[in-house]
């Protein structure tokens, strides 16, 4: 897990790549490297050592001929199997997955992507052809940002690295859509002008100042090719076998591995499977809580841990910490993030770092593949979990010219099933992309790698392809998954309904954090974003909130987010 950066084109300065790497040094504190092809390209890399801890695995990594040079962020979990498949066609010098990735590209070309089971964003410079090839994993677990300017292509793992060498103002269309519809942009957009991201499952080539981008992972086609001529028992057996294999692959590391747990079905299953795989040792678990019994999942967590005996680190978030951590996370994210739950989650990675752990696992991805969110039951066009009928947005506070920039996002509907179309939207356009972005930034801010075993593409494709009644049956969501996990977790966990990841955000913003809200609304009124809003209407909404109209706090958090991020743009 690392930070990558590069500049391709004319007028390249080594000092620029050095500035980029310094700005994302948190992503890889163990080693730093730079490769220069004078007059054509420069690649940079910050390394977080997870597999093959020797300096032989440092990057940018070059093949023995000196033609190809790789800067890679992520993990190729099936690197051992792929190395065996490559065999004697490449002479390996290290035990790293990095070298396996480069060898796979040399031997298979772009088709190597289909062979990779992992999370990755990488760039390979061909010094003979003078071209760059870059790719991002199927679901976009690892980020890849880029910008074209002045006959150059600039790319990096985080936006700040690009903004460190070229200025960029706000992308007002994306911001307007965020305030009006809760959209975080399309798969290729960011909240910054002229800075884009390579979408999940896409690759790119850049040569002679020409950029071409292509989709390499076509999820709908793969789903439609999966046969459903299996009995329920066969499906359960196949899915469980893949689950166990996914856990096995994601324990491949030359450092200690821990995991995050909440009280829900997904992380409880993760706990059970981790202990099933590591039966001879008790892997450390981490969870957060706030001290509010209405929201905390600590009782469920402690009940599960009481059955397994895993060491448990309980990390408390207090309301007093929110102002400082909100500013820290805004600097880390650079774009809007999910609120106080994201702040609480970030403290887990801080504690893991303090404990000397470099790798954590979590249960991300089950809800999208098994239709676990509340709105799947009613098939409503909703993108925010757990808000019920309450309005999440306040577009009326936007000035008309700015509001006119917003256009309600429309998403592809490649399936006959309305449920599958909602799942597809959440996998590639809404829920999962933003959750992965939040989680990548907060984990890497504390130099910690996050692995998501439930996002193994084999699991996602199998579950996604199943008929609707196996996902939602008589109102019970994750229906077949609950049957699969009954042998692993207690009935009161396997049968529990989905709960949104919660903190007392609504209560804190209207109570202990009122001064914090006041300060941010005042900053927003004097920020570079001030012309977007009618600030009198914002104050009216804020007064209504304090007077009890506070069934939803998302719109309030949007304004706080904008206030905090405005300091990065000013």
ChimeraX attribute file (.defattr): number of C-alpha atoms within 10 A of each C-alpha:
attribute: neighborCount
match mode: 1-to-1
recipient: residues
	/A:1	27
	/A:2	32
	/A:3	33
	/A:4	33
	/A:5	30
	/A:6	28
	/A:7	26
	/A:8	26
	/A:9	22
	/A:10	15
	/A:11	14
	/A:12	18
	/A:13	14
	/A:14	17
	/A:15	10
	/A:16	18
	/A:17	26
	/A:18	18
	/A:19	15
	/A:20	27
	/A:21	28
	/A:22	15
	/A:23	18
	/A:24	25
	/A:25	24
	/A:26	21
	/A:27	29
	/A:28	24
	/A:29	15
	/A:30	17
	/A:31	16
	/A:32	20
	/A:33	17
	/A:34	19
	/A:35	21
	/A:36	18
	/A:37	15
	/A:38	12
	/A:39	12
	/A:40	18
	/A:41	26
	/A:42	23
	/A:43	29
	/A:44	25
	/A:45	33
	/A:46	29
	/A:47	27
	/A:48	26
	/A:49	23
	/A:50	23
	/A:51	17
	/A:52	17
	/A:53	16
	/A:54	12
	/A:55	12
	/A:56	13
	/A:57	20
	/A:58	22
	/A:59	25
	/A:60	26
	/A:61	22
	/A:62	18
	/A:63	17
	/A:64	11
	/A:65	6
	/A:66	11
	/A:67	15
	/A:68	21
	/A:69	22
	/A:70	27
	/A:71	30
	/A:72	30
	/A:73	28
	/A:74	25
	/A:75	27
	/A:76	22
	/A:77	21
	/A:78	18
	/A:79	24
	/A:80	16
	/A:81	11
	/A:82	20
	/A:83	20
	/A:84	10
	/A:85	11
	/A:86	17
	/A:87	11
	/A:88	9
	/A:89	12
	/A:90	17
	/A:91	12
	/A:92	16
	/A:93	11
	/A:94	14
	/A:95	17
	/A:96	22
	/A:97	23
	/A:98	26
	/A:99	24
	/A:100	23
	/A:101	22
	/A:102	25
	/A:103	22
	/A:104	24
	/A:105	17
	/A:106	16
	/A:107	13
	/A:108	14
	/A:109	12
	/A:110	15
	/A:111	12
	/A:112	16
	/A:113	22
	/A:114	12
	/A:115	14
	/A:116	19
	/A:117	20
	/A:118	26
	/A:119	23
	/A:120	24
	/A:121	29
	/A:122	26
	/A:123	27
	/A:124	23
	/A:125	28
	/A:126	17
	/A:127	16
	/A:128	9
	/A:129	11
	/A:130	16
	/A:131	19
	/A:132	22
	/A:133	20
	/A:134	22
	/A:135	27
	/A:136	29
	/A:137	27
	/A:138	27
	/A:139	24
	/A:140	25
	/A:141	25
	/A:142	25
	/A:143	28
	/A:144	28
	/A:145	23
	/A:146	22
	/A:147	19
	/A:148	18
	/A:149	13
	/A:150	9
	/A:151	13
	/A:152	20
	/A:153	21
	/A:154	24
	/A:155	27
	/A:156	29
	/A:157	29
	/A:158	25
	/A:159	28
	/A:160	19
	/A:161	28
	/A:162	26
	/A:163	17
	/A:164	16
	/A:165	14
	/A:166	12
	/A:167	11
	/A:168	16
	/A:169	15
	/A:170	17
	/A:171	16
	/A:172	18
	/A:173	18
	/A:174	23
	/A:175	26
	/A:176	24
	/A:177	22
	/A:178	21
	/A:179	24
	/A:180	22
	/A:181	20
	/A:182	22
	/A:183	21
	/A:184	23
	/A:185	21
	/A:186	18
	/A:187	17
	/A:188	13
	/A:189	18
	/A:190	21
	/A:191	23
	/A:192	21
	/A:193	16
	/A:194	16
	/A:195	23
	/A:196	20
	/A:197	21
	/A:198	24
	/A:199	26
	/A:200	27
	/A:201	19
	/A:202	20
	/A:203	23
	/A:204	17
	/A:205	17
	/A:206	19
	/A:207	15
	/A:208	13
	/A:209	15
	/A:210	12
	/A:211	12
	/A:212	10
	/A:213	15
	/A:214	13
	/A:215	15
	/A:216	19
	/A:217	18
	/A:218	11
	/A:219	19
	/A:220	17
	/A:221	11
	/A:222	12
	/A:223	17
	/A:224	14
	/A:225	10
	/A:226	13
	/A:227	10
	/A:228	13
	/A:229	8
	/A:230	10
	/A:231	9
	/A:232	12
	/A:233	10
	/A:234	11
	/A:235	18
	/A:236	17
	/A:237	13
	/A:238	14
	/A:239	19
	/A:240	17
	/A:241	12
	/A:242	17
	/A:243	19
	/A:244	15
	/A:245	14
	/A:246	22
	/A:247	22
	/A:248	16
	/A:249	18
	/A:250	21
	/A:251	21
	/A:252	18
	/A:253	17
	/A:254	12
	/A:255	15
	/A:256	15
	/A:257	20
	/A:258	21
	/A:259	24
	/A:260	23
	/A:261	25
	/A:262	25
	/A:263	21
	/A:264	21
	/A:265	25
	/A:266	23
	/A:267	21
	/A:268	25
	/A:269	22
	/A:270	24
	/A:271	26
	/A:272	20
	/A:273	20
	/A:274	21
	/A:275	17
	/A:276	14
	/A:277	14
	/A:278	14
	/A:279	11
	/A:280	8
	/A:281	11
	/A:282	14
	/A:283	18
	/A:284	18
	/A:285	23
	/A:286	25
	/A:287	22
	/A:288	24
	/A:289	21
	/A:290	20
	/A:291	15
	/A:292	12
	/A:293	12
	/A:294	10
	/A:295	16
	/A:296	19
	/A:297	23
	/A:298	20
	/A:299	12
	/A:300	17
	/A:301	22
	/A:302	18
	/A:303	13
	/A:304	21
	/A:305	18
	/A:306	12
	/A:307	11
	/A:308	13
	/A:309	13
	/A:310	18
	/A:311	14
	/A:312	18
	/A:313	16
	/A:314	16
	/A:315	17
	/A:316	13
	/A:317	20
	/A:318	13
	/A:319	15
	/A:320	12
	/A:321	11
	/A:322	18
	/A:323	14
	/A:324	10
	/A:325	16
	/A:326	19
	/A:327	16
	/A:328	15
	/A:329	24
	/A:330	20
	/A:331	15
	/A:332	19
	/A:333	21
	/A:334	21
	/A:335	22
	/A:336	22
	/A:337	23
	/A:338	14
	/A:339	21
	/A:340	22
	/A:341	19
	/A:342	19
	/A:343	21
	/A:344	23
	/A:345	22
	/A:346	23
	/A:347	21
	/A:348	25
	/A:349	27
	/A:350	19
	/A:351	16
	/A:352	23
	/A:353	17
	/A:354	11
	/A:355	10
	/A:356	11
	/A:357	19
	/A:358	26
	/A:359	24
	/A:360	24
	/A:361	25
	/A:362	20
	/A:363	23
	/A:364	18
	/A:365	23
	/A:366	22
	/A:367	22
	/A:368	25
	/A:369	24
	/A:370	26
	/A:371	25
	/A:372	22
	/A:373	23
	/A:374	22
	/A:375	18
	/A:376	23
	/A:377	16
	/A:378	10
	/A:379	12
	/A:380	12
	/A:381	9
	/A:382	18
	/A:383	19
	/A:384	18
	/A:385	13
	/A:386	17
	/A:387	17
	/A:388	13
	/A:389	8
	/A:390	11
	/A:391	12
	/A:392	22
	/A:393	18
	/A:394	17
	/A:395	18
	/A:396	14
	/A:397	20
	/A:398	20
	/A:399	15
	/A:400	13
	/A:401	10
	/A:402	16
	/A:403	21
	/A:404	12
	/A:405	14
	/A:406	20
	/A:407	13
	/A:408	11
	/A:409	12
	/A:410	9
	/A:411	15
	/A:412	10
	/A:413	14
	/A:414	14
	/A:415	15
	/A:416	8
	/A:417	12
	/A:418	15
	/A:419	21
	/A:420	24
	/A:421	18
	/A:422	24
	/A:423	24
	/A:424	22
	/A:425	19
	/A:426	21
	/A:427	21
	/A:428	22
	/A:429	24
	/A:430	23
	/A:431	21
	/A:432	21
	/A:433	23
	/A:434	22
	/A:435	16
	/A:436	19
	/A:437	17
	/A:438	22
	/A:439	22
	/A:440	22
	/A:441	23
	/A:442	25
	/A:443	25
	/A:444	25
	/A:445	23
	/A:446	21
	/A:447	26
	/A:448	27
	/A:449	26
	/A:450	25
	/A:451	26
	/A:452	22
	/A:453	25
	/A:454	24
	/A:455	23
	/A:456	23
	/A:457	16
	/A:458	15
	/A:459	21
	/A:460	20
	/A:461	18
	/A:462	20
	/A:463	22
	/A:464	24
	/A:465	19
	/A:466	19
	/A:467	13
	/A:468	16
	/A:469	14
	/A:470	17
	/A:471	23
	/A:472	19
	/A:473	13
	/A:474	8
	/A:475	13
	/A:476	18
	/A:477	25
	/A:478	28
	/A:479	21
	/A:480	20
	/A:481	20
	/A:482	21
	/A:483	12
	/A:484	19
	/A:485	22
	/A:486	15
	/A:487	12
	/A:488	15
	/A:489	21
	/A:490	15
	/A:491	12
	/A:492	11
	/A:493	20
	/A:494	23
	/A:495	19
	/A:496	14
	/A:497	16
	/A:498	17
	/A:499	16
	/A:500	15
	/A:501	16
	/A:502	18
	/A:503	25
	/A:504	17
	/A:505	19
	/A:506	18
	/A:507	15
	/A:508	16
	/A:509	22
	/A:510	21
	/A:511	13
	/A:512	12
	/A:513	18
	/A:514	15
	/A:515	13
	/A:516	16
	/A:517	21
	/A:518	15
	/A:519	13
	/A:520	19
	/A:521	23
	/A:522	14
	/A:523	19
	/A:524	25
	/A:525	18
	/A:526	13
	/A:527	18
	/A:528	16
	/A:529	19
	/A:530	18
	/A:531	15
	/A:532	19
	/A:533	20
	/A:534	15
	/A:535	18
	/A:536	11
	/A:537	14
	/A:538	19
	/A:539	15
	/A:540	12
	/A:541	18
	/A:542	19
	/A:543	13
	/A:544	12
	/A:545	18
	/A:546	15
	/A:547	10
	/A:548	9
	/A:549	13
	/A:550	18
	/A:551	15
	/A:552	19
	/A:553	21
	/A:554	22
	/A:555	19
	/A:556	22
	/A:557	20
	/A:558	20
	/A:559	19
	/A:560	23
	/A:561	23
	/A:562	22
	/A:563	26
	/A:564	24
	/A:565	22
	/A:566	21
	/A:567	16
	/A:568	13
	/A:569	16
	/A:570	9
